[in-house]
Amino acid sequence: MNRRDFLWSASAASATLALGNSGRLFAEGAAPATWRTFEVTTRVEVLKSAGITHIWVPGALLNPTPFQKTLSNKFAAEGGTATLLENQSDSLSIIAAEFPAGVKPLLTVTSRVATQNLAVDISAPGKAPKADRAELQYFLRSTRHMPTDGIVKTTATEITKNCKTDVQKAQAIYDWIVDNTFRNPKTRGCGVGDIRFMLESKDLGGKCADLNALYVGLARAAGLPARDVYGIRVAKSELGYKSLGASSEKVTKAQHCRAEVYLNDYGWVPVDPADVRKVVLEEPPGNRPLDDVMVKAARQRLFGSWEMNWMAYNFAHDVALPGSAGAPVTFFMYPQAETAEGRLDSLDPDNFKYEITSTEIPAATS
């Protein structure tokens, strides 16, 4: 993260972040939906501490959107100190906790959000309000793992060579991702999103942080503002997809990255080609062909709509964790921790333990 480009603000420990109603209007054609409220609790414990220990947990999306309003981010770090840090550019909230030597490092973060399904009808004329020019420019930039030159630019140009509009470009890149990539179940976590390596090695397998990062990078290289949206599934799918929802209230391993692309007449449009490949691989009985009825339905639906059984964290890349002596993380979707002996592996249960649970709050009490 380039500190010159960002303004951070901090709030006191155990504070609550309260956000008002969404300031961004629905794009023309967005289907009305019912708001649902979820409470997501992340409990992080470092089992083998050494010296001063730091823990970082992503809070729910800082800025309100048509698909999510963050109602609160509450946190507690007994025996330590915790601070909420905010980055408006990436709609990023970081709960950063520090524990002195000899204190058991334990951080609990509870985020409450309201979500609603989002759909943008690309087939109908759009009249979306124009986004801020600086915001669009920001989401055209190149990042460490998401360059927009070289093989990325060459590939994007080839994919979109016959396209005349931004909608056609966005659709062509989406179709190319669905047709040419695959979900690799052996990929750790959600992947790393190193798109230059994927294209140069011709290894187009991975998980959501790889496949959707490839979409975002190619879109940016083609001149379309685009962004990854990092988050976590919080409930089962109501649309009949077992593979696209949480199986229980324990969502510890349900992290999922989505993507948005900005189209001039429609505003920010949701897409998720990685989930199409997830349906191919995982939807029972598994290994479905692309011409399977359920796959075709997912492919059509996931260009322009999201089912919001999912909570968004942020849009951030190359995140410098406040107070860390280590390198920036490529994206911030998993809890992170660091002791005097260095950064812990967030996927290593022997040294770094965390549990994430999600509960839907009935409308009368939300």
Sine and cosine of phi, psi and omega as CSV:
sin_phi,cos_phi,sin_psi,cos_psi,sin_omega,cos_omega
0.00,0.00,0.79,-0.62,0.00,-1.00
-0.99,0.13,0.95,-0.31,-0.12,-0.99
-0.90,0.44,-0.39,0.92,0.02,-1.00
-0.93,0.36,-0.40,0.92,-0.10,-0.99
-1.00,-0.08,-0.07,1.00,-0.15,-0.99
-0.79,-0.61,0.52,-0.86,0.11,-0.99
-0.89,-0.46,0.86,-0.51,0.01,-1.00
-0.98,-0.21,0.55,-0.84,0.15,-0.99
-0.74,-0.68,0.53,-0.85,-0.09,-1.00
-0.86,-0.51,0.53,-0.85,0.11,-0.99
-0.85,-0.52,0.24,-0.97,-0.10,-1.00
-0.94,0.34,0.31,-0.95,0.01,-1.00
-0.86,0.50,0.54,-0.84,0.01,-1.00
0.87,0.49,0.46,0.89,0.00,-1.00
-0.99,0.13,0.19,-0.98,0.07,-1.00
-0.87,-0.50,0.77,-0.64,0.07,-1.00
-1.00,-0.04,0.87,-0.49,-0.01,-1.00
-0.91,-0.41,0.77,-0.64,-0.01,-1.00
-0.88,-0.48,0.52,-0.85,0.01,-1.00
-1.00,0.08,-0.29,-0.96,-0.01,-1.00
-0.93,0.36,0.38,-0.92,-0.05,-1.00
-0.86,0.51,0.70,-0.71,0.05,-1.00
-1.00,-0.05,-0.12,0.99,-0.03,-1.00
-0.96,-0.29,0.80,-0.60,-0.03,-1.00
-0.96,0.26,0.40,-0.92,0.13,-0.99
-0.90,0.44,0.61,-0.79,0.14,-0.99
-0.91,0.40,0.47,-0.88,0.02,-1.00
-0.83,0.55,0.75,-0.66,0.02,-1.00
0.99,-0.11,-0.07,1.00,0.02,-1.00
-0.93,0.38,0.76,-0.65,-0.05,-1.00
-0.96,0.27,0.66,-0.75,0.06,-1.00
-0.91,0.41,0.52,-0.85,-0.03,-1.00
-0.51,-0.86,0.21,-0.98,0.00,-1.00
-1.00,-0.09,0.73,-0.68,0.05,-1.00
-0.96,0.28,0.70,-0.71,0.09,-1.00
-0.87,-0.49,0.52,-0.86,-0.02,-1.00
-0.91,-0.41,0.75,-0.66,0.02,-1.00
-0.82,-0.57,0.56,-0.83,0.13,-0.99
-0.89,-0.45,0.86,-0.51,-0.09,-1.00
-0.89,-0.46,0.85,-0.53,-0.06,-1.00
-0.91,-0.42,0.80,-0.60,0.04,-1.00
-0.92,-0.39,0.84,-0.54,0.01,-1.00
-0.89,-0.45,0.89,-0.45,-0.11,-0.99
-0.89,-0.45,0.72,-0.69,0.02,-1.00
-0.70,-0.72,0.77,-0.64,0.11,-0.99
-1.00,-0.06,0.89,-0.45,-0.13,-0.99
-0.98,0.18,-0.50,0.86,-0.03,-1.00
-0.81,-0.59,1.00,0.09,-0.03,-1.00
-1.00,0.08,0.40,-0.92,0.05,-1.00
-0.52,-0.86,0.90,-0.43,-0.04,-1.00
0.91,0.40,-0.52,-0.86,0.04,-1.00
-0.95,0.32,0.73,-0.69,-0.02,-1.00
-0.90,-0.43,0.70,-0.71,0.07,-1.00
-0.91,-0.41,0.63,-0.77,0.12,-0.99
-0.76,-0.65,0.67,-0.74,0.05,-1.00
-0.79,-0.61,0.74,-0.67,0.01,-1.00
-0.77,-0.64,0.71,-0.70,0.06,-1.00
-0.95,0.31,0.70,-0.72,0.16,-0.99
-1.00,0.03,0.15,-0.99,0.03,-1.00
-0.93,0.38,0.39,-0.92,-0.07,-1.00
-0.64,0.77,0.81,-0.58,-0.09,-1.00
-0.92,0.40,-0.76,0.65,-0.10,-0.99
-0.99,-0.11,0.64,-0.77,0.01,-1.00
-0.93,0.37,0.54,-0.84,0.00,-1.00
-0.70,-0.71,0.12,-0.99,0.07,-1.00
-0.89,0.45,-0.34,0.94,-0.06,-1.00
-0.96,-0.27,-0.23,0.97,-0.04,-1.00
-0.45,-0.89,0.67,-0.74,0.19,-0.98
-0.84,-0.54,0.83,-0.56,0.05,-1.00
-1.00,0.07,0.86,-0.52,-0.05,-1.00
-1.00,0.02,-0.59,0.81,0.02,-1.00
-0.23,-0.97,0.49,-0.87,0.22,-0.98
-0.80,-0.60,0.95,-0.31,-0.01,-1.00
-0.93,-0.37,0.50,-0.87,-0.05,-1.00
-0.43,-0.90,0.39,-0.92,0.00,-1.00
-0.56,-0.83,0.67,-0.74,0.00,-1.00
-0.67,-0.74,0.99,0.14,-0.08,-1.00
-0.89,0.46,0.79,-0.61,-0.01,-1.00
1.00,0.07,-0.13,0.99,0.00,-1.00
-0.78,-0.63,-0.22,-0.98,0.06,-1.00
-0.83,-0.55,0.54,-0.84,0.00,-1.00
-0.68,-0.74,0.59,-0.81,-0.05,-1.00
-0.69,-0.73,0.60,-0.80,0.09,-1.00
-0.99,-0.15,0.86,-0.51,0.01,-1.00
-0.93,-0.37,0.61,-0.79,-0.12,-0.99
-0.80,-0.60,0.64,-0.77,0.10,-1.00
-0.77,-0.64,0.96,-0.28,-0.10,-1.00
-0.90,0.44,-0.61,0.80,-0.09,-1.00
-0.85,0.53,-0.62,0.78,-0.03,-1.00
-0.96,-0.29,0.21,0.98,-0.04,-1.00
0.76,0.65,0.69,0.73,-0.19,-0.98
-0.96,-0.28,0.77,-0.63,0.16,-0.99
-0.89,-0.45,0.76,-0.65,0.08,-1.00
-0.85,-0.53,0.83,-0.56,0.17,-0.99
-1.00,-0.06,0.93,-0.38,-0.08,-1.00
-0.94,-0.34,0.85,-0.52,-0.03,-1.00
-0.87,-0.48,0.57,-0.82,0.05,-1.00
-0.77,-0.64,0.72,-0.70,-0.02,-1.00
-0.83,-0.56,0.75,-0.66,0.02,-1.00
-0.95,0.31,0.29,-0.96,0.04,-1.00
-0.85,0.53,0.65,-0.76,0.03,-1.00
1.00,-0.03,-0.17,0.99,0.04,-1.00
-0.98,-0.18,0.70,-0.71,0.03,-1.00
-0.92,0.40,0.89,-0.45,-0.03,-1.00
-0.97,0.23,0.93,-0.36,-0.01,-1.00
-0.60,-0.80,0.89,-0.46,-0.02,-1.00
-0.86,-0.51,0.74,-0.68,0.08,-1.00
-0.86,-0.51,0.79,-0.61,0.01,-1.00
-0.83,-0.56,0.78,-0.63,0.03,-1.00
-0.84,-0.54,0.88,-0.47,0.02,-1.00
-0.94,-0.34,0.72,-0.69,0.09,-1.00
-0.90,-0.44,0.80,-0.61,-0.05,-1.00
-0.73,-0.69,0.42,-0.91,0.20,-0.98
-0.93,-0.36,0.74,-0.67,0.00,-1.00
-0.78,-0.63,0.42,-0.91,0.14,-0.99
-0.57,-0.82,0.55,-0.83,0.03,-1.00
-0.84,0.54,0.55,-0.84,-0.06,-1.00
-0.80,-0.61,0.74,-0.67,0.07,-1.00
-0.61,-0.80,0.72,-0.69,0.05,-1.00
-0.88,-0.48,0.85,-0.52,-0.05,-1.00
-1.00,0.09,0.99,-0.14,-0.04,-1.00
-0.94,0.34,-0.37,0.93,-0.04,-1.00
-0.97,0.24,-0.28,0.96,-0.02,-1.00
-0.98,-0.19,0.47,-0.88,0.04,-1.00
-0.85,0.52,0.67,-0.74,-0.04,-1.00
-0.95,-0.31,0.48,-0.87,0.03,-1.00
-0.64,-0.76,0.74,0.68,-0.04,-1.00
-0.94,0.33,0.58,-0.82,0.09,-1.00
-0.90,0.44,0.57,-0.82,-0.04,-1.00
-0.94,0.35,0.66,-0.76,0.05,-1.00
-0.98,0.18,0.28,-0.96,0.06,-1.00
-0.89,0.45,0.73,-0.68,-0.06,-1.00
-0.87,0.50,-0.64,0.77,0.00,-1.00
-0.91,0.42,-0.60,0.80,0.03,-1.00
-0.89,0.45,-0.71,0.70,-0.02,-1.00
-0.90,0.43,-0.65,0.76,0.02,-1.00
-0.89,0.45,-0.63,0.78,0.01,-1.00
-0.86,0.50,-0.63,0.77,-0.04,-1.00
-1.00,-0.02,0.34,0.94,0.22,-0.98
-0.94,-0.33,-0.07,1.00,-0.16,-0.99
-0.95,0.31,0.32,-0.95,0.11,-0.99
-1.00,-0.02,0.56,-0.83,0.07,-1.00
-0.82,-0.58,0.06,-1.00,-0.08,-1.00
-0.84,0.54,-0.72,0.69,-0.02,-1.00
-0.99,-0.15,-0.05,1.00,-0.04,-1.00
-0.76,-0.65,0.93,0.36,0.05,-1.00
-0.95,0.32,0.34,-0.94,0.01,-1.00
-0.86,-0.51,0.21,0.98,0.04,-1.00
-0.91,-0.41,-0.17,-0.99,0.09,-1.00
0.85,0.53,-0.71,-0.71,-0.08,-1.00
-0.91,0.42,-0.46,0.89,0.03,-1.00
-0.92,0.39,-0.73,0.68,0.02,-1.00
-0.90,0.43,-0.69,0.73,0.00,-1.00
-0.88,0.48,-0.69,0.73,-0.01,-1.00
-0.92,0.40,-0.69,0.73,0.01,-1.00
-0.89,0.46,-0.65,0.76,0.01,-1.00
-0.90,0.44,-0.66,0.75,0.01,-1.00
-0.91,0.41,-0.68,0.73,-0.03,-1.00
-0.89,0.45,-0.62,0.78,-0.15,-0.99
-0.97,-0.23,0.22,0.97,-0.13,-0.99
-0.87,0.49,-0.46,0.89,-0.01,-1.00
-0.98,-0.20,0.17,0.99,-0.07,-1.00
-1.00,-0.05,0.66,-0.75,-0.02,-1.00
-0.95,-0.31,-0.33,0.94,-0.05,-1.00
-0.81,-0.59,0.26,-0.97,0.03,-1.00
-0.92,0.38,-0.54,0.84,0.06,-1.00
-0.89,0.45,-0.70,0.71,0.02,-1.00
-0.89,0.46,-0.64,0.77,0.04,-1.00
-0.89,0.46,-0.74,0.67,-0.01,-1.00
-0.87,0.49,-0.66,0.75,0.00,-1.00
-0.93,0.37,-0.66,0.75,-0.02,-1.00
-0.89,0.45,-0.67,0.75,0.02,-1.00
-0.92,0.39,-0.67,0.74,0.06,-1.00
-0.85,0.53,-0.75,0.66,-0.02,-1.00
-0.90,0.44,-0.62,0.79,0.01,-1.00
-0.90,0.44,-0.66,0.75,0.03,-1.00
-0.89,0.46,-0.75,0.66,-0.02,-1.00
-0.87,0.49,-0.66,0.75,-0.08,-1.00
-0.97,0.24,-0.46,0.89,-0.20,-0.98
-0.92,-0.40,-0.24,0.97,0.00,-1.00
-0.98,-0.21,0.10,-1.00,0.10,-1.00
-0.49,-0.87,0.44,-0.90,0.07,-1.00
-0.99,0.11,0.82,-0.57,0.00,-1.00
-0.97,-0.23,0.94,-0.35,-0.06,-1.00
-0.92,0.39,-0.25,0.97,-0.01,-1.00
-1.00,0.07,-0.15,0.99,0.04,-1.00
-0.90,0.43,0.74,-0.67,0.01,-1.00
-0.95,0.31,0.65,-0.76,0.04,-1.00
0.83,0.56,-0.75,-0.66,0.02,-1.00
-0.97,-0.25,0.15,0.99,-0.02,-1.00
0.99,-0.13,-0.12,-0.99,-0.05,-1.00
-0.86,-0.51,-0.30,0.95,0.07,-1.00
0.96,0.27,0.49,0.87,0.02,-1.00
-1.00,0.05,1.00,0.04,-0.20,-0.98
-0.97,0.24,-0.49,0.87,0.06,-1.00
-0.89,0.45,-0.69,0.72,0.04,-1.00
-0.87,0.49,-0.67,0.74,-0.01,-1.00
-0.86,0.52,-0.71,0.70,-0.06,-1.00
-0.96,0.27,-0.66,0.75,-0.03,-1.00
-0.94,0.35,-0.60,0.80,-0.01,-1.00
-0.99,0.12,-0.22,0.98,-0.10,-1.00
0.88,0.47,0.36,0.93,0.10,-0.99
-0.99,-0.12,1.00,-0.08,-0.10,-1.00
-0.99,-0.15,0.46,0.89,0.07,-1.00
-0.99,-0.13,0.36,-0.93,0.03,-1.00
0.34,-0.94,-0.35,-0.94,0.05,-1.00
-0.84,-0.54,-0.29,-0.96,-0.21,-0.98
-0.87,0.50,-0.63,0.77,-0.02,-1.00
-0.95,0.30,-0.23,0.97,0.13,-0.99
-1.00,-0.01,-0.81,0.58,-0.14,-0.99
-0.94,0.34,-0.66,0.75,0.01,-1.00
-0.97,0.23,-0.48,0.88,0.14,-0.99
-0.90,0.43,-0.60,0.80,0.05,-1.00
-0.89,0.46,-0.65,0.76,0.07,-1.00
-0.87,0.49,-0.75,0.66,-0.05,-1.00
-0.89,0.46,-0.71,0.71,0.00,-1.00
-0.89,0.45,-0.68,0.73,0.02,-1.00
-0.92,0.40,-0.63,0.77,0.03,-1.00
-0.89,0.46,-0.72,0.70,0.02,-1.00
-0.88,0.48,-0.67,0.74,0.01,-1.00
-0.90,0.44,-0.43,0.90,0.04,-1.00
-1.00,0.02,0.08,1.00,0.05,-1.00
1.00,0.00,0.20,0.98,0.01,-1.00
-0.97,-0.23,0.86,-0.52,0.11,-0.99
-0.85,0.53,0.71,-0.71,-0.03,-1.00
-0.45,-0.89,0.37,-0.93,0.00,-1.00
-0.45,-0.89,0.57,-0.82,0.21,-0.98
-0.97,0.24,0.57,-0.82,0.10,-1.00
-0.83,-0.55,0.94,-0.35,-0.08,-1.00
-1.00,-0.02,0.68,-0.73,-0.04,-1.00
-0.25,-0.97,-0.43,-0.90,-0.09,-1.00
-0.46,-0.89,0.65,-0.76,0.07,-1.00
-0.95,0.30,0.69,-0.73,-0.11,-0.99
-0.84,-0.54,-0.07,1.00,-0.01,-1.00
-0.34,-0.94,0.24,-0.97,0.03,-1.00
-0.94,0.35,0.35,-0.94,0.06,-1.00
-0.97,0.25,0.68,-0.73,0.08,-1.00
-1.00,-0.07,0.06,1.00,-0.08,-1.00
-0.96,-0.28,0.21,0.98,0.11,-0.99
1.00,-0.04,0.16,0.99,-0.01,-1.00
-0.96,-0.27,0.96,-0.28,0.03,-1.00
-0.91,0.42,-0.54,0.84,-0.07,-1.00
-0.98,0.20,-0.20,0.98,-0.11,-0.99
-0.93,-0.36,0.51,0.86,0.04,-1.00
-0.45,-0.89,0.20,-0.98,0.07,-1.00
-0.98,0.22,0.60,-0.80,-0.04,-1.00
-1.00,0.02,-0.25,0.97,0.01,-1.00
-0.38,-0.93,-0.05,-1.00,0.03,-1.00
-0.95,0.30,-0.29,0.96,0.09,-1.00
-1.00,0.10,0.93,-0.36,-0.12,-0.99
-0.89,-0.46,0.45,0.89,-0.10,-0.99
-0.81,0.59,-0.59,0.81,-0.04,-1.00
-0.94,-0.35,0.42,0.91,-0.09,-1.00
-0.98,-0.20,0.35,0.94,0.03,-1.00
-0.87,0.50,0.60,-0.80,0.00,-1.00
-0.45,-0.89,0.73,-0.68,0.04,-1.00
-0.98,-0.17,0.73,-0.68,0.10,-1.00
-0.90,-0.43,-0.10,-1.00,-0.01,-1.00
-0.60,-0.80,0.44,-0.90,0.12,-0.99
-0.75,-0.66,0.54,-0.84,0.08,-1.00
-0.78,-0.63,0.64,-0.77,-0.02,-1.00
-1.00,-0.07,0.85,-0.53,0.04,-1.00
-0.89,-0.45,0.73,-0.68,-0.23,-0.97
-0.79,0.61,-0.68,0.73,-0.07,-1.00
-1.00,-0.01,-0.09,1.00,-0.15,-0.99
-0.82,-0.57,-0.20,0.98,-0.05,-1.00
0.98,0.19,-0.46,-0.89,0.00,-1.00
-0.97,0.25,0.83,-0.55,-0.08,-1.00
-0.92,-0.39,0.80,-0.61,-0.01,-1.00
-0.97,0.24,0.66,-0.75,0.11,-0.99
-0.63,-0.78,0.33,-0.94,0.03,-1.00
-0.34,-0.94,0.94,0.34,0.02,-1.00
-0.90,0.44,-0.46,0.89,0.01,-1.00
-0.89,0.46,-0.58,0.81,0.01,-1.00
-0.96,0.30,-0.42,0.91,0.12,-0.99
-0.89,0.45,-0.70,0.71,0.03,-1.00
-0.93,0.37,-0.45,0.90,0.08,-1.00
-0.93,0.36,-0.65,0.76,0.07,-1.00
-0.88,0.48,-0.68,0.74,0.02,-1.00
-0.83,0.55,-0.76,0.66,-0.11,-0.99
-0.98,0.19,-0.66,0.75,-0.27,-0.96
-0.94,-0.35,-0.37,0.93,-0.06,-1.00
-0.91,0.41,0.82,-0.57,-0.06,-1.00
-0.79,0.61,0.68,-0.73,0.11,0.99
-1.00,0.09,0.07,1.00,0.03,-1.00
0.99,-0.12,0.38,-0.92,0.02,-1.00
0.79,0.61,0.76,0.65,0.02,-1.00
-0.98,0.22,0.57,-0.82,0.06,-1.00
-0.97,0.26,0.31,-0.95,-0.01,-1.00
-0.91,0.42,-0.39,0.92,0.02,-1.00
-1.00,-0.03,0.15,0.99,0.10,-0.99
-0.90,0.44,0.59,-0.81,-0.08,-1.00
-0.86,0.51,-0.69,0.72,-0.03,-1.00
-0.93,0.36,-0.60,0.80,0.03,-1.00
-0.91,0.41,-0.70,0.71,0.01,-1.00
-0.88,0.47,-0.62,0.78,0.03,-1.00
-0.92,0.40,-0.67,0.74,0.03,-1.00
-0.91,0.42,-0.65,0.76,0.00,-1.00
-0.88,0.48,-0.68,0.74,0.01,-1.00
-0.94,0.35,-0.68,0.73,-0.08,-1.00
-0.94,0.35,-0.59,0.81,-0.14,-0.99
-1.00,0.09,0.08,1.00,0.27,-0.96
-0.97,-0.25,1.00,-0.02,0.03,-1.00
0.88,-0.48,-0.08,1.00,0.02,-1.00
-0.48,-0.87,0.45,-0.89,0.13,-0.99
-0.77,-0.64,0.67,-0.74,0.25,-0.97
-1.00,0.08,0.81,-0.58,-0.12,-0.99
-1.00,-0.06,0.80,0.60,0.25,-0.97
-1.00,-0.02,0.66,0.75,-0.21,-0.98
-0.46,-0.89,0.60,-0.80,0.02,-1.00
-0.91,-0.40,0.76,-0.65,0.00,-1.00
-1.00,0.05,0.62,-0.79,0.09,-1.00
-0.99,-0.16,-0.82,0.58,-0.14,-0.99
-0.14,-0.99,0.06,-1.00,0.04,-1.00
-0.94,-0.35,0.25,0.97,-0.31,-0.95
-0.99,0.12,0.56,-0.83,0.14,-0.99
-0.83,-0.56,0.48,-0.88,0.10,-1.00
0.77,0.64,0.88,0.47,-0.11,-0.99
-1.00,0.05,0.88,-0.48,0.11,-0.99
-0.99,0.14,0.92,-0.40,-0.03,-1.00
-0.95,0.30,0.82,-0.57,-0.09,-1.00
-0.86,0.52,0.80,-0.60,0.02,-1.00
0.99,0.10,0.02,1.00,-0.04,-1.00
-0.99,0.10,0.57,-0.82,0.11,-0.99
-1.00,-0.04,-0.09,1.00,-0.07,-1.00
-1.00,-0.08,0.00,-1.00,-0.02,-1.00
-0.96,0.29,0.37,-0.93,0.11,-0.99
-0.87,0.50,0.48,-0.88,0.11,-0.99
-1.00,0.02,0.59,-0.81,-0.06,-1.00
-0.86,0.51,-0.65,0.76,0.10,-0.99
-0.52,-0.86,0.32,-0.95,-0.09,-1.00
-0.87,-0.49,1.00,0.02,-0.01,-1.00
-0.80,-0.59,-0.32,0.95,0.02,-1.00
-0.93,-0.37,0.51,-0.86,0.17,-0.98
-0.85,0.53,0.53,-0.85,0.01,-1.00
-0.78,-0.63,0.43,-0.90,0.03,-1.00
-0.49,-0.87,0.40,-0.92,-0.04,-1.00
-0.50,-0.87,0.71,-0.70,0.10,-1.00
-0.91,-0.42,-0.08,-1.00,0.04,-1.00
-0.88,0.47,-0.30,0.96,0.00,-1.00
-1.00,-0.05,0.00,1.00,0.07,-1.00
0.87,-0.49,-0.04,-1.00,-0.02,-1.00
-0.93,0.36,0.71,-0.71,0.07,-1.00
-1.00,0.05,0.44,-0.90,0.07,-1.00
-0.98,0.18,0.91,-0.42,-0.07,-1.00
-0.93,0.38,-0.16,0.99,0.04,-1.00
-0.96,-0.29,0.24,0.97,-0.03,-1.00
-0.97,-0.25,0.98,-0.19,-0.07,-1.00
-0.94,0.34,-0.25,0.97,0.00,-1.00
-0.96,0.27,-0.41,0.91,-0.04,-1.00
-0.86,-0.51,-0.30,0.95,-0.15,-0.99
-0.65,-0.76,0.94,-0.33,-0.11,-0.99
-0.92,-0.40,0.77,-0.64,0.14,-0.99
-0.52,-0.85,0.44,-0.90,0.03,-1.00
-0.70,-0.71,0.70,-0.72,0.03,-1.00
-0.85,-0.53,0.79,-0.61,0.02,-1.00
-0.83,-0.55,0.50,-0.87,-0.01,-1.00
-0.77,-0.63,0.73,-0.69,0.03,-1.00
-0.75,-0.66,0.77,-0.64,0.10,-1.00
-0.99,0.14,0.74,-0.67,-0.04,-1.00
-1.00,-0.09,0.83,-0.56,0.02,-1.00
-0.83,0.56,0.53,-0.85,-0.10,-1.00
-0.84,0.54,-0.58,0.82,-0.06,-1.00
-0.93,0.38,-0.36,0.93,-0.08,-1.00
-0.92,-0.40,-0.05,1.00,-0.08,-1.00
-0.99,0.12,0.00,0.00,0.00,0.00
